[in-house]
Amino acid sequence: MDRRLPLLALVLFVVLTGASIAVSGSRPGLDQGTLPWLLQVIGHLFALAAGVLLAAHGDGGQRRTGFVVLAAVVVLALLDAAVLASDEGGANIGAGFVRLLLLLVLCAATARVARDVVAARRPR
């Protein structure tokens, strides 16, 4: 497996999450529309694909990182669905903190995969 493919998927997740946050922040609170949600769902799918690739085709460390990515994405998707279904309009500080922690875990996993890709490309 090309090690760059999961890295690309994780970077696309980070970019789409940032775009979703930017689009959501530029609109009024009660008139968000579906674009931020759609960007985030596509980002979740990229992260899910990266987790599956790492878990299925990686070595020991990459496999563990893949399972961490899969777990974080599943919890993040469930959390987003629960906040979307609530009547509070997305304003839940506890859910926001858990979302922040999960996003940091996914950024750390992205950095780890990037470090592995760079290490594999260096001549020995």
FIKOLZA-1660 file (N, C-alpha, C; in steps of 0.1 Angstrom, whole numbers, plus 5000, padded with zeros to 4 digits):
% residues 124
   i   px   py   pz ch aa at
   1 5008 4988 5000  A  M  N
   1 5000 5000 5000  A  M CA
   1 5009 5012 5000  A  M  C
   2 5005 5022 4992  A  D  N
   2 5012 5035 4992  A  D CA
   2 5009 5042 5005  A  D  C
   3 5019 5046 5013  A  R  N
   3 5017 5052 5026  A  R CA
   3 5011 5066 5025  A  R  C
   4 5012 5072 5013  A  R  N
   4 5008 5086 5011  A  R CA
   4 4992 5087 5010  A  R  C
   5 4986 5076 5006  A  L  N
   5 4971 5076 5004  A  L CA
   5 4964 5079 5017  A  L  C
   6 4967 5072 5028  A  P  N
   6 4960 5075 5041  A  P CA
   6 4963 5090 5046  A  P  C
   7 4976 5094 5043  A  L  N
   7 4980 5108 5047  A  L CA
   7 4971 5118 5039  A  L  C
   8 4970 5115 5026  A  L  N
   8 4962 5124 5018  A  L CA
   8 4947 5125 5023  A  L  C
   9 4942 5113 5026  A  A  N
   9 4928 5113 5031  A  A CA
   9 4927 5120 5045  A  A  C
  10 4937 5119 5054  A  L  N
  10 4936 5126 5066  A  L CA
  10 4938 5141 5064  A  L  C
  11 4946 5145 5055  A  V  N
  11 4948 5159 5052  A  V CA
  11 4935 5165 5047  A  V  C
  12 4929 5158 5038  A  L  N
  12 4916 5162 5032  A  L CA
  12 4905 5164 5043  A  L  C
  13 4906 5154 5053  A  F  N
  13 4897 5156 5065  A  F CA
  13 4899 5169 5072  A  F  C
  14 4912 5172 5075  A  V  N
  14 4915 5184 5082  A  V CA
  14 4911 5196 5074  A  V  C
  15 4913 5196 5061  A  V  N
  15 4910 5208 5053  A  V CA
  15 4895 5209 5052  A  V  C
  16 4887 5199 5050  A  L  N
  16 4873 5200 5049  A  L CA
  16 4867 5203 5063  A  L  C
  17 4872 5199 5074  A  T  N
  17 4868 5203 5087  A  T CA
  17 4870 5218 5089  A  T  C
  18 4882 5223 5085  A  G  N
  18 4884 5237 5086  A  G CA
  18 4875 5245 5077  A  G  C
  19 4872 5240 5065  A  A  N
  19 4863 5247 5056  A  A CA
  19 4849 5247 5062  A  A  C
  20 4845 5236 5068  A  S  N
  20 4832 5235 5074  A  S CA
  20 4830 5245 5086  A  S  C
  21 4841 5246 5094  A  I  N
  21 4840 5256 5105  A  I CA
  21 4840 5270 5100  A  I  C
  22 4848 5273 5089  A  A  N
  22 4848 5287 5084  A  A CA
  22 4835 5290 5078  A  A  C
  23 4829 5281 5070  A  V  N
  23 4816 5284 5064  A  V CA
  23 4805 5286 5075  A  V  C
  24 4805 5277 5085  A  S  N
  24 4796 5278 5096  A  S CA
  24 4797 5291 5104  A  S  C
  25 4810 5296 5106  A  G  N
  25 4812 5308 5113  A  G CA
  25 4808 5320 5105  A  G  C
  26 4807 5319 5092  A  S  N
  26 4804 5331 5084  A  S CA
  26 4789 5333 5082  A  S  C
  27 4781 5324 5087  A  R  N
  27 4767 5325 5086  A  R CA
  27 4760 5327 5099  A  R  C
  28 4748 5333 5099  A  P  N
  28 4741 5335 5112  A  P CA
  28 4738 5322 5118  A  P  C
  29 4737 5322 5131  A  G  N
  29 4735 5310 5139  A  G CA
  29 4723 5301 5135  A  G  C
  30 4712 5308 5132  A  L  N
  30 4700 5300 5129  A  L CA
  30 4698 5297 5114  A  L  C
  31 4707 5303 5106  A  D  N
  31 4706 5301 5092  A  D CA
  31 4719 5295 5086  A  D  C
  32 4723 5283 5091  A  Q  N
  32 4736 5277 5088  A  Q CA
  32 4735 5271 5074  A  Q  C
  33 4724 5265 5070  A  G  N
  33 4722 5258 5057  A  G CA
  33 4728 5244 5058  A  G  C
  34 4730 5238 5047  A  T  N
  34 4735 5224 5047  A  T CA
  34 4749 5223 5043  A  T  C
  35 4755 5234 5038  A  L  N
  35 4769 5233 5033  A  L CA
  35 4779 5229 5044  A  L  C
  36 4779 5235 5056  A  P  N
  36 4788 5231 5066  A  P CA
  36 4787 5216 5070  A  P  C
  37 4774 5212 5071  A  W  N
  37 4772 5198 5074  A  W CA
  37 4777 5189 5063  A  W  C
  38 4775 5192 5050  A  L  N
  38 4779 5184 5039  A  L CA
  38 4794 5183 5039  A  L  C
  39 4801 5195 5041  A  L  N
  39 4816 5194 5041  A  L CA
  39 4821 5185 5052  A  L  C
  40 4815 5186 5064  A  Q  N
  40 4819 5178 5075  A  Q CA
  40 4817 5163 5072  A  Q  C
  41 4806 5159 5066  A  V  N
  41 4803 5145 5063  A  V CA
  41 4813 5140 5053  A  V  C
  42 4816 5148 5043  A  I  N
  42 4826 5144 5033  A  I CA
  42 4840 5142 5040  A  I  C
  43 4843 5151 5049  A  G  N
  43 4855 5150 5057  A  G CA
  43 4856 5137 5065  A  G  C
  44 4844 5134 5072  A  H  N
  44 4843 5122 5080  A  H CA
  44 4846 5109 5071  A  H  C
  45 4840 5110 5059  A  L  N
  45 4842 5098 5050  A  L CA
  45 4857 5097 5046  A  L  C
  46 4864 5108 5044  A  F  N
  46 4879 5107 5041  A  F CA
  46 4886 5101 5053  A  F  C
  47 4883 5106 5065  A  A  N
  47 4890 5101 5077  A  A CA
  47 4886 5086 5079  A  A  C
  48 4874 5082 5077  A  L  N
  48 4870 5068 5078  A  L CA
  48 4878 5060 5068  A  L  C
  49 4880 5064 5056  A  A  N
  49 4888 5057 5046  A  A CA
  49 4902 5056 5050  A  A  C
  50 4908 5067 5056  A  A  N
  50 4922 5066 5060  A  A CA
  50 4923 5056 5072  A  A  C
  51 4914 5056 5081  A  G  N
  51 4914 5047 5092  A  G CA
  51 4913 5032 5087  A  G  C
  52 4905 5030 5078  A  V  N
  52 4904 5016 5072  A  V CA
  52 4916 5012 5065  A  V  C
  53 4922 5021 5057  A  L  N
  53 4935 5018 5050  A  L CA
  53 4946 5015 5060  A  L  C
  54 4947 5023 5070  A  L  N
  54 4958 5021 5080  A  L CA
  54 4955 5008 5088  A  L  C
  55 4943 5006 5092  A  A  N
  55 4940 4994 5100  A  A CA
  55 4942 4981 5092  A  A  C
  56 4938 4981 5079  A  A  N
  56 4939 4969 5071  A  A CA
  56 4952 4966 5065  A  A  C
  57 4960 4977 5061  A  H  N
  57 4972 4975 5054  A  H CA
  57 4985 4980 5061  A  H  C
  58 4984 4985 5073  A  G  N
  58 4995 4991 5080  A  G CA
  58 5003 4980 5088  A  G  C
  59 5015 4984 5092  A  D  N
  59 5022 4975 5101  A  D CA
  59 5017 4978 5116  A  D  C
  60 5024 4973 5126  A  G  N
  60 5019 4974 5140  A  G CA
  60 5015 4988 5144  A  G  C
  61 5024 4998 5142  A  G  N
  61 5021 5011 5147  A  G CA
  61 5010 5018 5138  A  G  C
  62 5011 5016 5125  A  Q  N
  62 5001 5022 5116  A  Q CA
  62 4987 5015 5119  A  Q  C
  63 4987 5003 5122  A  R  N
  63 4974 4996 5124  A  R CA
  63 4968 5002 5137  A  R  C
  64 4976 5004 5147  A  R  N
  64 4971 5010 5159  A  R CA
  64 4965 5024 5157  A  R  C
  65 4973 5032 5149  A  T  N
  65 4968 5045 5145  A  T CA
  65 4955 5045 5137  A  T  C
  66 4954 5035 5128  A  G  N
  66 4942 5033 5121  A  G CA
  66 4930 5030 5130  A  G  C
  67 4932 5022 5140  A  F  N
  67 4920 5019 5149  A  F CA
  67 4917 5032 5157  A  F  C
  68 4927 5040 5161  A  V  N
  68 4924 5052 5168  A  V CA
  68 4917 5062 5159  A  V  C
  69 4921 5063 5147  A  V  N
  69 4913 5071 5137  A  V CA
  69 4899 5067 5135  A  V  C
  70 4897 5054 5134  A  L  N
  70 4884 5048 5132  A  L CA
  70 4875 5051 5144  A  L  C
  71 4880 5049 5156  A  A  N
  71 4873 5052 5169  A  A CA
  71 4869 5067 5170  A  A  C
  72 4879 5075 5167  A  A  N
  72 4877 5090 5168  A  A CA
  72 4866 5094 5158  A  A  C
  73 4867 5089 5146  A  V  N
  73 4857 5093 5136  A  V CA
  73 4843 5089 5139  A  V  C
  74 4842 5077 5144  A  V  N
  74 4829 5071 5148  A  V CA
  74 4823 5080 5159  A  V  C
  75 4831 5082 5170  A  V  N
  75 4826 5090 5181  A  V CA
  75 4822 5104 5176  A  V  C
  76 4831 5110 5168  A  L  N
  76 4829 5124 5163  A  L CA
  76 4816 5124 5154  A  L  C
  77 4813 5114 5146  A  A  N
  77 4801 5114 5138  A  A CA
  77 4789 5112 5147  A  A  C
  78 4790 5104 5157  A  L  N
  78 4778 5102 5166  A  L CA
  78 4776 5115 5174  A  L  C
  79 4786 5121 5178  A  L  N
  79 4785 5134 5186  A  L CA
  79 4779 5145 5177  A  L  C
  80 4783 5146 5165  A  D  N
  80 4778 5156 5155  A  D CA
  80 4763 5153 5153  A  D  C
  81 4759 5140 5151  A  A  N
  81 4745 5136 5149  A  A CA
  81 4737 5140 5161  A  A  C
  82 4742 5137 5173  A  A  N
  82 4735 5140 5185  A  A CA
  82 4733 5155 5187  A  A  C
  83 4743 5163 5184  A  V  N
  83 4741 5177 5185  A  V CA
  83 4732 5183 5175  A  V  C
  84 4732 5177 5163  A  L  N
  84 4723 5182 5152  A  L CA
  84 4709 5178 5156  A  L  C
  85 4707 5167 5162  A  A  N
  85 4693 5162 5166  A  A CA
  85 4687 5170 5178  A  A  C
  86 4696 5176 5186  A  S  N
  86 4691 5183 5198  A  S CA
  86 4684 5196 5194  A  S  C
  87 4677 5201 5203  A  D  N
  87 4669 5214 5200  A  D CA
  87 4677 5226 5204  A  D  C
  88 4690 5224 5208  A  E  N
  88 4698 5236 5212  A  E CA
  88 4704 5243 5201  A  E  C
  89 4703 5238 5189  A  G  N
  89 4709 5245 5177  A  G CA
  89 4724 5244 5177  A  G  C
  90 4730 5234 5183  A  G  N
  90 4744 5232 5182  A  G CA
  90 4752 5238 5194  A  G  C
  91 4745 5246 5202  A  A  N
  91 4752 5253 5213  A  A CA
  91 4753 5243 5225  A  A  C
  92 4763 5235 5226  A  N  N
  92 4765 5226 5237  A  N CA
  92 4780 5226 5241  A  N  C
  93 4784 5232 5252  A  I  N
  93 4798 5234 5255  A  I CA
  93 4805 5221 5258  A  I  C
  94 4798 5211 5264  A  G  N
  94 4804 5198 5266  A  G CA
  94 4807 5191 5254  A  G  C
  95 4797 5191 5245  A  A  N
  95 4799 5184 5232  A  A CA
  95 4810 5191 5224  A  A  C
  96 4811 5204 5225  A  G  N
  96 4821 5212 5218  A  G CA
  96 4835 5208 5223  A  G  C
  97 4836 5206 5236  A  F  N
  97 4849 5203 5242  A  F CA
  97 4853 5189 5237  A  F  C
  98 4844 5179 5238  A  V  N
  98 4847 5166 5233  A  V CA
  98 4851 5166 5218  A  V  C
  99 4844 5174 5210  A  R  N
  99 4847 5175 5196  A  R CA
  99 4861 5180 5194  A  R  C
 100 4865 5190 5202  A  L  N
 100 4878 5196 5201  A  L CA
 100 4889 5185 5205  A  L  C
 101 4886 5178 5215  A  L  N
 101 4896 5167 5219  A  L CA
 101 4897 5157 5208  A  L  C
 102 4886 5153 5202  A  L  N
 102 4886 5143 5191  A  L CA
 102 4894 5149 5178  A  L  C
 103 4892 5161 5175  A  L  N
 103 4899 5167 5164  A  L CA
 103 4914 5168 5167  A  L  C
 104 4917 5171 5179  A  L  N
 104 4932 5170 5183  A  L CA
 104 4938 5156 5182  A  L  C
 105 4930 5146 5185  A  V  N
 105 4935 5132 5184  A  V CA
 105 4937 5129 5169  A  V  C
 106 4928 5134 5160  A  L  N
 106 4929 5131 5146  A  L CA
 106 4940 5139 5140  A  L  C
 107 4943 5151 5145  A  C  N
 107 4955 5159 5140  A  C CA
 107 4967 5152 5144  A  C  C
 108 4968 5147 5156  A  A  N
 108 4980 5140 5161  A  A CA
 108 4982 5127 5152  A  A  C
 109 4971 5120 5149  A  A  N
 109 4973 5108 5140  A  A CA
 109 4977 5112 5127  A  A  C
 110 4973 5124 5121  A  T  N
 110 4977 5129 5109  A  T CA
 110 4992 5132 5109  A  T  C
 111 4997 5138 5120  A  A  N
 111 5011 5141 5121  A  A CA
 111 5019 5128 5122  A  A  C
 112 5014 5118 5129  A  R  N
 112 5021 5106 5130  A  R CA
 112 5023 5099 5116  A  R  C
 113 5012 5099 5109  A  V  N
 113 5012 5093 5096  A  V CA
 113 5022 5101 5087  A  V  C
 114 5022 5114 5088  A  A  N
 114 5031 5122 5080  A  A CA
 114 5045 5119 5083  A  A  C
 115 5048 5117 5096  A  R  N
 115 5062 5114 5101  A  R CA
 115 5066 5101 5095  A  R  C
 116 5057 5091 5095  A  D  N
 116 5060 5078 5089  A  D CA
 116 5063 5079 5074  A  D  C
 117 5055 5087 5067  A  V  N
 117 5057 5088 5053  A  V CA
 117 5071 5095 5050  A  V  C
 118 5074 5105 5058  A  V  N
 118 5087 5112 5056  A  V CA
 118 5099 5102 5059  A  V  C
 119 5097 5094 5070  A  A  N
 119 5108 5085 5074  A  A CA
 119 5109 5074 5063  A  A  C
 120 5099 5070 5057  A  A  N
 120 5100 5059 5047  A  A CA
 120 5106 5064 5034  A  A  C
 121 5105 5077 5031  A  R  N
 121 5111 5083 5019  A  R CA
 121 5126 5087 5020  A  R  C
 122 5130 5088 5033  A  R  N
 122 5145 5091 5035  A  R CA
 122 5154 5080 5031  A  R  C
 123 5164 5083 5024  A  P  N
 123 5174 5072 5021  A  P CA
 123 5181 5067 5034  A  P  C
 124 5183 5055 5035  A  R  N
 124 5190 5049 5047  A  R CA
 124 5204 5048 5045  A  R  C
% end
